[in-house]
């Protein structure tokens, strides 16, 4: 019986209307900006993403926090009391404690609801990489696949979910401990733009460097062209840190080089944007390897 719900968190960065259409339950993470905490709802009800990036560009720094186990317990229990089993797919454990807290909540509730099942999955994904994985999971669910079948599908598919991105300002990565101060200063002077990805362990790692923004965007598409599995059957996801024009450039490059089923573009939300900064552009697709 297909009697389960899929629960995730707002680091999936899906368009709110798509998350609703997919019938996902999305728990918001939080961002602290100028002394005020905002929930990162996909529909921007507490903070508009454009306003968030305006403040970051003005020099304000934001910090973030994971979803704690109490929040997971409340959301999980609301589904369990309705007789639903749960498949919880969380933001990469290499980047956040969110997945850990989901497992804590699941363990505690298992004793209270022994007749129900709570399955937790570490997506090893971020932003619309996580969003794409969720869409594919829902597609499988709607084909009538069981909870265990969808979990197995997600565990296998996440190994091939490619995340390629570039940032406009190395300073945000420096503050997050991803690169040294010297590298950030030199990179800014030489107009160096890094190419990064989310590796097989769900960690952000540097892949290469280019000079100039256009070449960095081209390199994202190069990676897709080299490794994508059957692009014609794929819906490609692109996320951006308040730079829709650059995201559209990447989309146009993808269309000009490959025939794809569809392209979905959306903002990088405030929680991930607090670490990647304005000007981030990321490309997500299924490839031979991450």
ZIFENCOR-V461165 format. One record per residue. N is the residue number from 1. RES is the residue in one small letter. PHI is phi as a letter, one per 40 degrees, with the letter a starting at -180 (NA if undefined). OMEGA is omega in degrees with one decimal (NA if undefined). D_FIRST is the distance of its C-alpha to the first C-alpha in whole Angstrom. Layout:
# ZIFENCOR-V461165
N;RES;PHI;OMEGA;D_FIRST, N;RES;PHI;OMEGA;D_FIRST
This chain:
# ZIFENCOR-V461165
1;x;NA;-176.1;0, 2;x;c;-171.2;4, 3;x;b;179.1;6, 4;x;a;178.2;9, 5;x;b;176.1;12, 6;x;b;-177.9;15, 7;x;b;-179.6;18, 8;x;a;179.5;21, 9;x;b;-171.4;25, 10;x;c;174.4;28, 11;x;c;174.6;29, 12;x;c;175.7;27, 13;x;f;177.2;30, 14;x;c;168.6;27, 15;x;d;-175.2;29, 16;x;d;-178.0;28, 17;x;c;177.9;27, 18;x;c;177.3;25, 19;x;c;177.4;23, 20;x;c;-179.7;22, 21;x;c;179.3;21, 22;x;c;179.4;19, 23;x;g;177.2;17, 24;x;c;169.0;18, 25;x;c;-172.1;20, 26;x;b;179.1;23, 27;x;c;-178.5;25, 28;x;c;166.3;29, 29;x;c;-175.1;31, 30;x;b;174.8;35, 31;x;b;178.6;38, 32;x;b;-176.0;42, 33;x;b;179.3;44, 34;x;f;175.5;48, 35;x;g;-179.1;47, 36;x;b;178.8;44, 37;x;c;177.7;40, 38;x;b;171.4;38, 39;x;c;-179.0;34, 40;x;c;175.8;33, 41;x;c;-178.6;31, 42;x;c;-178.7;30, 43;x;c;174.1;32, 44;x;g;-174.3;35, 45;x;c;-179.2;35, 46;x;b;176.6;37, 47;x;a;176.1;39, 48;x;c;-177.1;40, 49;x;c;178.5;39, 50;x;c;177.6;43, 51;x;c;177.6;44, 52;x;d;-177.7;43, 53;x;c;175.7;44, 54;x;c;179.2;47, 55;x;c;178.2;48, 56;x;c;177.8;47, 57;x;c;179.2;50, 58;x;c;174.8;52, 59;x;h;177.6;52, 60;x;c;179.0;50, 61;x;b;-179.5;47, 62;x;b;173.7;44, 63;x;b;-174.0;42, 64;x;b;176.6;38, 65;x;a;-178.7;36, 66;x;c;172.0;32, 67;x;c;-177.4;30, 68;x;c;-174.9;30, 69;x;c;178.7;28, 70;x;c;178.1;29, 71;x;c;177.3;27, 72;x;d;-178.9;24, 73;x;c;179.6;24, 74;x;c;-178.9;24, 75;x;c;178.1;22, 76;x;d;-174.9;19, 77;x;c;178.4;20, 78;x;c;176.1;20, 79;x;c;-177.5;16, 80;x;c;-178.6;15, 81;x;c;176.2;17, 82;x;c;179.0;15, 83;x;g;-178.5;12, 84;x;b;166.3;11, 85;x;c;-172.0;10, 86;x;b;166.7;13, 87;x;b;-178.0;14, 88;x;b;-177.7;18, 89;x;b;-169.7;20, 90;x;b;171.1;24, 91;x;d;-175.7;27, 92;x;d;178.5;29, 93;x;c;178.1;30, 94;x;c;-176.3;33, 95;x;b;-174.8;34, 96;x;a;175.8;33, 97;x;c;-175.8;32, 98;x;d;-179.9;29, 99;x;c;179.4;26, 100;x;d;-178.8;28, 101;x;c;176.9;28, 102;x;c;179.6;24, 103;x;c;177.1;24, 104;x;c;179.8;26, 105;x;c;-179.7;24, 106;x;c;-179.8;21, 107;x;c;-178.8;23, 108;x;c;-177.6;25, 109;x;c;179.6;21, 110;x;c;179.4;20, 111;x;c;-177.9;22, 112;x;c;-177.9;22, 113;x;b;-176.4;18, 114;x;c;-179.3;18, 115;x;c;-177.6;14, 116;x;b;179.3;13, 117;x;b;173.7;13, 118;x;b;-179.4;15, 119;x;b;-179.8;16, 120;x;b;-178.9;19, 121;x;b;171.9;20, 122;x;c;-174.8;24, 123;x;c;-171.4;24, 124;x;g;-175.6;28, 125;x;b;179.2;28, 126;x;a;176.5;30, 127;x;f;-177.1;31, 128;x;c;167.8;29, 129;x;c;173.6;28, 130;x;c;178.8;26, 131;x;c;178.8;25, 132;x;c;177.8;25, 133;x;c;178.8;22, 134;x;c;178.6;20, 135;x;c;-180.0;20, 136;x;c;177.7;20, 137;x;c;178.8;16, 138;x;c;176.4;15, 139;x;d;179.0;16, 140;x;c;178.7;14, 141;x;d;-178.2;11, 142;x;c;172.3;12, 143;x;c;178.3;12, 144;x;g;-179.3;8, 145;x;c;179.6;9, 146;x;c;177.0;7, 147;x;d;-179.2;9, 148;x;c;178.6;11, 149;x;c;179.5;12, 150;x;c;176.3;13, 151;x;d;179.6;15, 152;x;c;177.6;17, 153;x;c;-179.5;17, 154;x;c;-179.2;19, 155;x;c;179.3;21, 156;x;c;-174.5;22, 157;x;c;-177.1;23, 158;x;c;177.2;25, 159;x;c;-175.2;27, 160;x;b;-176.6;28, 161;x;c;-172.7;28, 162;x;c;176.7;32, 163;x;b;175.7;34, 164;x;b;-177.1;37, 165;x;a;174.9;39, 166;x;b;178.3;43, 167;x;b;-177.8;45, 168;x;c;-176.1;48, 169;x;b;-178.4;49, 170;x;c;-177.8;49, 171;x;c;179.9;50, 172;x;c;176.8;47, 173;x;c;177.2;46, 174;x;c;-179.6;49, 175;x;c;178.0;48, 176;x;c;177.4;45, 177;x;g;-178.3;46, 178;x;c;178.3;45, 179;x;b;-179.4;49, 180;x;c;178.3;52, 181;x;c;-179.2;54, 182;x;c;178.9;57, 183;x;c;-179.5;54, 184;x;c;-179.0;53, 185;x;c;179.9;57, 186;x;c;179.5;58, 187;x;c;179.2;55, 188;x;c;-179.5;56, 189;x;c;-175.8;59, 190;x;c;-178.6;58, 191;x;f;179.5;56, 192;x;c;178.1;53, 193;x;b;-178.1;49, 194;x;c;169.7;47, 195;x;b;-176.4;44, 196;x;b;174.0;41, 197;x;a;176.6;38, 198;x;b;-170.3;35, 199;x;c;-175.3;35, 200;x;c;177.4;33, 201;x;c;180.0;33, 202;x;g;180.0;32, 203;x;c;174.1;36, 204;x;c;-179.1;38, 205;x;b;177.7;41, 206;x;c;-180.0;44, 207;x;b;-178.7;44, 208;x;a;178.1;47, 209;x;b;175.0;50, 210;x;b;174.2;51, 211;x;b;176.8;54, 212;x;g;-176.1;53, 213;x;c;-176.8;50, 214;x;d;-179.4;50, 215;x;c;177.6;50, 216;x;c;178.6;47, 217;x;c;178.1;45, 218;x;c;-178.0;46, 219;x;c;175.8;45, 220;x;d;-178.4;41, 221;x;c;175.1;41, 222;x;d;-179.2;43, 223;x;c;178.6;40, 224;x;c;-178.5;37, 225;x;c;-178.1;40, 226;x;c;-169.9;40, 227;x;b;-174.5;37, 228;x;c;176.9;34, 229;x;c;175.4;32, 230;x;f;-177.0;32, 231;x;d;-177.5;33, 232;x;d;-178.0;32, 233;x;c;-170.8;28, 234;x;b;163.3;28, 235;x;c;-176.6;28, 236;x;c;179.2;31, 237;x;b;177.4;31, 238;x;b;174.9;34, 239;x;b;-175.8;35, 240;x;a;177.4;38, 241;x;c;178.1;40, 242;x;f;177.6;42, 243;x;a;-174.9;44, 244;x;d;-178.7;42, 245;x;c;179.4;45, 246;x;c;176.2;44, 247;x;c;178.3;41, 248;x;c;176.4;41, 249;x;c;178.7;44, 250;x;c;178.8;41, 251;x;c;179.4;39, 252;x;c;177.0;42, 253;x;c;179.0;43, 254;x;d;-178.7;39, 255;x;c;-177.1;40, 256;x;c;-177.0;43, 257;x;c;-175.2;42, 258;x;b;172.5;39, 259;x;c;179.8;37, 260;x;b;-178.1;34, 261;x;c;-177.7;31, 262;x;a;175.6;31, 263;x;b;176.3;32, 264;x;b;179.9;31, 265;x;b;176.4;34, 266;x;a;179.1;34, 267;x;c;161.3;36, 268;x;c;-177.4;36, 269;x;c;-176.6;35, 270;x;d;-176.9;37, 271;x;c;176.9;36, 272;x;c;179.5;36, 273;x;c;177.3;39, 274;x;c;-178.4;41, 275;x;b;-177.1;41, 276;x;c;175.6;41, 277;x;g;175.3;44, 278;x;c;176.8;44, 279;x;g;175.3;45, 280;x;c;172.5;42, 281;x;b;-176.7;40, 282;x;b;-178.4;37, 283;x;b;-175.4;35, 284;x;b;-178.2;32, 285;x;a;175.4;31, 286;x;c;-178.1;29, 287;x;b;-178.4;32, 288;x;c;175.8;33, 289;x;a;179.9;33, 290;x;c;NA;33
